[in-house]
Amino acid sequence: MNLKIKVFFLGLFFSHSLFSQTLESSEVKCGFKTIESVKEMSTSDYEKIQQTNFDQYRFFNIRQKVQIVRGPLIELLSVNEMQKQGADFSKEYVDMVKTKSEAFKHETIVNLDLGLGTYPAYEPK
């Protein structure tokens, strides 16, 4: 009996490790990494984050942190990092991002509300 319980917990541990690595690699493909998540997110909320275009908040060489309201703290990869990983950006966008000043002394964190954790109310029929 004890052996079955140990095997069960080891299975849970390794499945979580494998899922976490898959999750992290999919985030990098989307151009961000989750730094801190206070609570579990629903699949639809996570998909909403993955489908959001964060390009307007990116810098060329510096990573930008974004606190999503009712969601995780994420870190956006820089345009330079994403290009090295094969991401394709228009020349106009890259030129525009290069004009953004990166000479600030304090870290900034964008506070962004994507509507996570909220669901539309349906009228009873």
Secondary structure as UniProt FT lines:
FT   HELIX           2..30
FT   STRAND          32..36
FT   HELIX           43..51
FT   HELIX           55..57
FT   STRAND          64..68
FT   TURN            69..70
FT   STRAND          73..76
FT   HELIX           79..84
FT   TURN            85..86
FT   HELIX           91..99
FT   STRAND          109..112
FT   TURN            116..117
//
